[in-house]
Amino acid sequence: MPRIAVVGGGIAGLSAATRISRARPDAEVVLLEASPRVGGKLLRAEVGGAWVDVGAEAMLARRPEGVAAAVEAGLESELIQPLTTAALLRNRGRNARLPVRTLIGVPADLDAVRAAGVLSAETLERIEAEPAGGPYPPLTDDVSVGDLVSERFGAEVVDRLVDPLLGGVYAGRADAISLDAAIPGLAARLRTDGGSLLRAAAASLPPPAAAGSGSGGSGPASLPKPVFASVAGGLTRLPEQLAAGAIFSIRRSTAVRRIRRTPDGFELSLGAVPVTELLTADAVVLATPASKASMLLTDLAPVAGAELATVESASMAIVTLAFRGLPTSALPAGSGLLIPVVEGLRVKAMTFSSQKWPGVGAESGVFLMRASLGRIGEEWVLQRADDELVSIVRAELESITGLAATPVDTHVQRWGGGLPQYPPGHLARIERVRAAVAEVPGLAVCGATYDGVGIPACIASAHIAADRVLAALPPSGQWINGRR
């Protein structure tokens, strides 16, 4: 039987292995994970006696891949939606309501932005005048979101709206994030038709929700259905369930040191140097971060390896606090709060988990919230000890909300190099990577580096890789490498 090795046990690797196994039940699929656990940046921890995600905590429900994976894993009845998506935005030392109907902060509705009260009168006038300005010819090059928005609407819109929203997704800066990658629908409109950014953003959104039917609107738009979804007990249950129900083998604590092309397929060197185990395979899927993939591709596809070596990544930390006995008015209403860089704080976002998700902390009688620290270039913040990070979060929480209560438990989760950056030109770079990888039959790549950092995007990337590997395998029943 053919053997396929999947390197990396995050959501992308698990999804690729699942898809290949289901399509080719005659194949031996082996997933190799260097750490003792699978799940990658999906991880939960017990804080204050309650289980809570300390990595990714939500997935886009508007894209089908994440929800479909949960359904296929048997979690359909345990999918949950936010109790509220109404969020706050720290603005000039005060908490304002995050404007509805924006595209990751790019204004799409002047009245909605004006009602939020976060922009100056001068900037609002500039936004209002933008459709009549120009001419705005079609875009020909990939530009950064920040540069485009600053050129059309002014730097205040970038600083106060776009940067905090993009920072929450990529832990990056708006002036270094590709429009084509971050907001592809908007980029496509501007590339085809040119014209007003305000009008193109408005055309990229669904119609506003009818009164009483919206989701509150903290995301890119106020929609009839919630934008996000999770799983009761933590989104981490998705990879846990995929692993528990796997029809492929999983080898944890198994590092892949090198992959070599052979006349019959591939040879993987596993384990510690100098004593290594050799594993042969007919096909390989690399579902690792860019830095690891770059190293493993050095001999197999050197052009792809060199391209991936240039991918930067941002580190971050999630600090979770558990409180007991908080009155309902202790924190502002809503799902959480975003904090622009210009506010001068080290926390970039706070999520009031027990207000955002049904049942979070209820069984243990605690209120859970989490704070995110770390943007690209701010590694110095994360070099502090855990107790220092907790102190920073508590001090800024009190400054922002007035809450001075002492938590009954805390947890610090660090994600070193956890978020790949998508600068202008990134998609063209990924095309070059895939073209170079495609020259090696039976080899494919997937993960957060390629098609987006969100869970649905990672799963979609895994499906692309799985399908390429499947297409390269001979039909069932044929001899592969001397095996049936």
C-alpha positions in Angstrom: 0.0 0.0 0.0 1.2 3.6 -0.5 2.5 5.4 2.5 2.0 9.1 2.9 3.9 11.1 5.6 2.3 14.2 7.0 4.8 16.4 8.9 3.2 18.6 11.5 0.2 17.9 13.7 -1.6 21.3 13.8 -5.0 21.8 12.4 -3.6 21.8 8.9 -1.7 18.5 9.3 -4.6 16.8 10.9 -6.9 18.0 8.2 -4.6 16.9 5.4 -4.1 13.4 7.0 -7.9 13.1 7.5 -8.7 14.0 3.9 -6.1 11.7 2.4 -7.1 8.7 4.7 -10.8 9.1 3.7 -10.0 9.4 0.0 -7.6 6.4 0.0 -8.5 3.9 2.7 -5.9 1.6 1.1 -3.1 4.0 2.0 -1.0 4.1 5.1 -1.0 7.7 6.4 1.5 8.6 9.1 1.3 11.9 10.9 4.6 13.0 12.5 4.5 15.6 15.2 7.6 16.9 17.0 5.9 17.9 20.2 4.1 15.6 22.7 0.7 16.8 21.5 -1.3 17.6 18.4 -3.3 20.8 17.7 -0.6 23.4 17.1 -1.9 26.8 18.1 -5.2 25.3 19.2 -4.6 24.6 22.9 -6.8 24.8 26.1 -5.8 24.9 29.7 -7.6 24.7 33.1 -7.8 28.1 34.7 -9.8 28.6 37.9 -11.2 25.1 37.5 -12.6 25.8 34.0 -11.3 24.8 30.6 -10.6 27.7 28.3 -8.7 28.1 25.0 -5.3 29.7 25.4 -4.6 29.8 21.7 -7.1 30.4 18.9 -10.6 30.7 20.5 -12.8 31.3 17.4 -13.2 30.5 13.8 -14.9 32.3 11.0 -18.4 30.8 10.5 -18.9 32.5 7.1 -16.2 30.3 5.6 -17.4 26.7 5.4 -14.2 24.7 6.1 -14.0 25.1 9.9 -17.6 24.4 10.7 -17.6 21.5 8.2 -14.6 20.0 10.0 -16.4 20.3 13.3 -19.5 18.6 11.9 -17.4 15.8 10.4 -15.6 15.3 13.7 -18.9 14.7 15.5 -19.1 18.1 17.1 -22.1 19.6 15.3 -24.3 19.6 18.4 -21.6 21.4 20.4 -20.9 24.2 18.0 -21.6 27.5 19.8 -22.0 31.1 18.7 -21.0 34.3 20.5 -23.5 35.7 23.0 -22.5 39.1 21.7 -20.1 40.4 19.1 -20.5 44.0 20.2 -17.0 45.1 21.1 -15.2 48.2 22.4 -12.4 50.2 21.0 -9.9 52.1 23.2 -9.9 55.7 21.8 -8.0 58.5 23.3 -8.1 57.1 26.8 -11.8 56.2 26.7 -13.8 53.2 25.7 -15.9 53.7 22.5 -18.1 51.3 20.6 -16.3 49.6 17.7 -17.9 50.9 14.5 -20.1 48.5 12.6 -19.9 47.9 8.8 -16.2 48.1 8.2 -13.9 45.7 6.4 -11.3 45.0 9.1 -11.5 48.6 10.0 -11.8 50.0 6.5 -14.9 52.3 6.5 -17.7 51.1 4.4 -20.5 53.2 5.9 -19.8 56.8 6.7 -22.9 57.1 9.1 -21.8 54.1 11.1 -18.2 55.5 11.5 -19.5 58.9 12.4 -21.9 57.4 15.0 -19.0 55.6 16.7 -17.4 58.9 17.6 -13.8 57.7 17.2 -12.6 59.9 14.3 -12.1 63.7 14.1 -14.4 65.9 12.1 -11.6 66.6 9.7 -11.1 62.8 9.0 -14.9 62.3 8.6 -15.0 65.1 6.0 -12.1 63.5 4.2 -13.9 60.1 4.1 -17.1 61.8 2.9 -15.3 63.6 0.1 -13.3 60.5 -1.1 -15.9 59.1 -3.6 -15.9 62.4 -5.5 -12.2 62.7 -5.5 -9.8 60.9 -7.8 -9.5 59.8 -10.4 -8.8 56.4 -8.8 -7.4 54.1 -11.5 -7.5 50.4 -11.0 -4.8 49.0 -8.7 -2.0 47.3 -10.6 0.3 46.3 -7.7 -0.3 44.7 -4.3 -0.2 47.5 -1.7 -0.4 47.5 2.1 -3.8 48.0 3.7 -2.3 50.9 5.8 -0.8 52.7 2.8 -4.0 52.6 0.8 -6.3 53.6 3.6 -3.9 56.4 4.7 -3.7 57.8 1.2 -7.5 57.8 0.8 -8.8 58.6 4.3 -5.8 59.7 6.3 -3.5 58.2 8.9 -6.1 58.6 11.7 -8.3 55.9 10.2 -5.3 53.5 10.1 -4.2 54.3 13.6 -7.7 54.2 15.2 -9.5 51.6 13.2 -7.5 49.5 10.8 -4.4 48.8 12.9 -6.2 47.4 16.0 -8.3 45.1 13.9 -5.5 43.8 11.7 -3.2 43.6 14.7 -5.7 41.2 16.3 -5.5 38.9 13.3 -1.9 39.1 12.2 -0.1 40.7 15.2 1.3 43.0 12.5 1.1 46.6 11.4 -1.4 47.8 8.8 1.4 49.4 6.7 3.1 46.0 6.3 0.1 43.8 5.6 -0.9 43.0 2.0 -4.3 44.2 0.8 -4.5 41.2 -1.6 -4.0 38.8 1.3 -5.9 40.5 4.1 -9.0 41.7 2.2 -9.0 39.9 -1.2 -12.6 40.8 -2.1 -11.9 44.5 -1.8 -8.6 44.2 -3.6 -10.3 42.4 -6.5 -12.8 45.2 -6.8 -10.2 47.9 -6.8 -8.0 45.9 -9.2 -10.8 45.5 -11.7 -12.8 48.7 -11.4 -10.7 51.2 -9.5 -12.7 54.0 -8.1 -13.7 55.0 -4.5 -12.4 52.9 -1.6 -15.5 53.8 0.5 -17.8 52.6 -2.3 -15.8 49.5 -3.0 -15.8 48.6 0.7 -19.5 49.1 0.9 -20.1 46.9 -2.1 -17.9 44.2 -0.5 -20.2 43.8 2.5 -23.6 42.0 2.7 -26.6 44.3 3.2 -27.0 45.6 6.8 -29.0 43.3 9.1 -32.6 44.1 9.8 -33.3 45.7 13.2 -33.2 43.1 15.9 -31.6 40.4 13.7 -28.0 41.4 13.7 -25.1 40.0 15.6 -24.0 43.2 17.3 -21.3 44.0 14.7 -17.8 43.8 16.2 -16.5 42.0 13.2 -16.2 43.2 9.6 -19.9 43.9 9.3 -23.2 43.7 11.1 -24.6 40.5 9.8 -27.9 38.6 10.2 -25.8 35.6 11.5 -22.8 35.6 13.8 -19.5 35.9 12.1 -17.7 33.6 14.5 -18.1 30.1 15.9 -16.5 27.9 18.5 -17.0 24.6 20.3 -18.4 24.1 23.8 -15.5 23.3 26.1 -13.0 25.0 23.9 -12.2 25.2 20.2 -9.2 22.9 21.0 -11.6 20.0 21.1 -11.7 20.1 17.3 -8.1 18.8 16.8 -8.5 16.6 19.8 -11.5 15.0 18.2 -9.8 14.7 14.8 -6.9 12.9 16.5 -9.2 10.7 18.6 -11.2 9.5 15.6 -8.2 9.3 13.2 -8.0 6.4 10.7 -4.3 7.2 10.3 -1.4 6.7 12.7 -0.1 9.6 14.8 3.5 9.6 16.1 4.0 12.3 18.7 7.4 13.5 20.0 8.8 12.6 16.6 10.9 15.3 15.0 11.7 15.1 11.2 15.3 16.2 10.7 15.7 15.8 7.0 13.7 14.6 3.9 15.6 13.1 1.0 14.3 12.3 -2.5 14.9 8.7 -3.5 14.3 6.8 -6.8 11.1 5.3 -5.3 9.8 8.3 -3.3 11.1 9.9 -0.1 13.2 9.1 2.9 12.6 10.9 6.2 15.2 11.0 9.0 13.4 11.0 12.3 14.5 11.5 15.9 17.7 12.7 17.5 21.0 13.1 15.9 23.2 11.1 15.4 20.8 8.1 16.0 18.0 8.5 13.6 15.2 6.4 12.2 14.6 6.3 8.5 11.0 6.2 7.2 10.2 5.7 3.6 7.2 7.3 2.0 5.6 7.6 -1.4 4.4 11.2 -0.7 4.9 13.9 1.8 2.8 16.8 3.1 4.7 19.5 5.0 2.3 21.1 7.4 4.8 23.0 9.5 5.6 26.7 10.0 7.6 28.4 7.3 11.0 28.2 9.1 10.7 24.4 9.6 9.4 23.9 6.0 12.3 26.0 4.7 14.8 23.7 6.4 13.2 20.5 5.2 12.9 21.8 1.6 16.6 22.7 1.4 17.4 19.5 -0.6 14.0 18.7 -2.0 13.0 22.1 -3.5 15.7 24.7 -2.8 13.9 27.5 -4.5 10.8 27.0 -2.3 13.0 26.6 0.8 14.7 29.9 0.1 11.4 31.7 -0.4 10.0 30.4 2.8 13.1 31.4 4.7 12.1 35.0 4.1 8.7 34.7 5.8 8.7 36.7 9.0 6.6 35.8 12.0 5.3 37.5 15.1 5.4 36.2 18.6 2.6 36.8 21.1 1.3 35.8 24.5 -2.2 35.1 25.8 -2.7 35.9 29.5 -5.9 34.4 31.0 -7.4 35.6 34.3 -10.1 33.9 36.4 -12.2 35.9 38.8 -14.8 34.8 41.3 -17.7 36.8 42.6 -17.6 39.6 40.0 -20.8 41.7 39.8 -22.4 41.8 36.3 -21.4 45.5 36.0 -17.7 44.8 36.8 -16.7 44.9 33.1 -18.1 46.8 30.2 -20.8 45.0 28.3 -19.7 43.2 25.1 -17.3 40.6 23.9 -14.1 42.6 24.6 -12.0 45.5 23.7 -9.4 46.4 21.0 -6.5 48.7 21.8 -4.7 50.6 19.1 -0.9 51.0 19.2 -1.3 54.8 19.5 -2.8 54.3 22.9 0.6 53.5 24.2 -0.4 50.3 26.1 1.2 46.9 25.9 -2.0 44.8 25.7 -3.5 44.9 22.2 -6.8 43.2 22.9 -8.9 41.9 25.8 -11.6 39.3 25.4 -14.3 38.9 28.1 -14.6 35.2 27.5 -17.5 34.6 30.0 -19.5 37.4 28.3 -18.6 36.4 24.8 -19.2 32.6 24.8 -22.1 30.6 26.4 -21.1 28.6 29.5 -17.5 29.6 29.7 -16.5 29.4 33.4 -20.1 28.8 34.5 -19.6 25.3 35.8 -16.7 26.4 38.1 -18.4 29.6 39.0 -15.6 31.8 37.6 -15.4 34.7 35.2 -12.7 34.2 32.6 -11.1 36.9 30.5 -7.9 36.9 28.3 -5.5 39.5 27.1 -3.3 39.4 24.1 0.2 40.9 24.0 2.8 41.1 21.3 3.0 42.6 17.8 5.7 42.2 15.2 8.8 43.9 16.5 7.7 43.9 20.1 9.4 40.7 21.3 11.0 42.7 24.1 7.5 42.8 25.8 7.3 39.0 25.8 10.8 38.5 27.3 9.3 39.4 30.7 8.6 36.7 33.2 5.1 35.3 33.5 4.3 37.1 36.7 5.4 40.4 35.1 3.0 39.8 32.1 0.2 39.1 34.5 1.0 42.3 36.4 1.0 44.3 33.1 -2.4 42.9 32.2 -3.9 43.6 35.6 -2.6 47.1 35.7 -3.9 47.9 32.2 -7.2 46.2 32.9 -7.7 48.4 35.9 -6.7 51.5 33.9 -9.1 50.6 31.1 -12.1 49.2 33.0 -11.6 50.1 36.6 -11.5 46.5 37.6 -9.0 46.0 40.5 -10.2 42.6 41.7 -7.6 39.9 42.4 -7.8 36.9 40.1 -8.2 33.5 41.7 -6.0 31.9 39.0 -3.9 33.0 36.0 -2.3 31.4 33.0 0.3 32.6 30.5 0.6 31.0 27.1 3.5 32.1 24.9 3.4 31.6 21.1 6.9 32.1 19.8 6.8 33.0 16.1 3.2 31.9 16.0 1.8 34.2 13.3 3.3 34.4 9.8 3.3 37.9 8.3 1.6 38.7 5.0 3.4 41.7 3.5 2.7 43.1 0.0 3.9 40.5 -2.5 3.3 37.6 -0.1 0.8 35.9 -2.4 3.2 36.0 -5.3 5.8 34.5 -3.1 3.5 31.7 -2.2 2.8 31.1 -5.9 6.5 30.7 -6.4 6.8 28.3 -3.5 4.0 26.1 -4.8 5.4 26.1 -8.3 8.7 24.9 -7.0 7.2 22.3 -4.8 5.0 21.1 -7.7 8.2 20.1 -9.6 8.7 17.4 -7.0 6.0 14.7 -7.6 4.2 13.6 -4.4 5.3 16.7 -2.3 2.9 19.4 -1.0 2.8 22.1 1.6 0.1 23.7 3.7 -0.5 25.7 6.9 -1.0 29.2 8.1 1.8 30.5 5.9 0.0 30.0 2.6 -3.7 30.9 2.3 -4.5 32.7 5.6 -3.9 32.4 9.3 -7.4 31.5 10.4 -8.6 28.0 11.0 -10.9 27.7 7.9 -8.0 29.0 5.8 -5.6 26.5 7.2 -8.0 23.7 6.6 -8.6 24.9 3.0 -4.8 25.0 2.6 -4.6 21.4 3.9 -7.3 20.2 1.4 -5.3 21.7 -1.5 -2.2 19.9 -0.3 -4.0 16.6 0.2 -5.6 16.8 -3.2 -2.3 17.4 -4.9 -0.8 14.4 -3.1 -3.7 12.2 -4.0 -3.5 13.2 -7.6 0.2 12.1 -7.6 -0.5 8.6 -6.2 -1.0 5.7 -8.6 -4.5 4.2 -8.5 -5.5 1.8 -5.8 -4.2 -1.8 -6.2 -1.0 -0.9 -7.9 2.4 -1.7 -6.3 4.1 1.3 -4.7 7.7 1.0 -3.5 7.4 -2.8 -3.4 4.4 -2.6 -1.0 0.7 -3.4 -1.5 
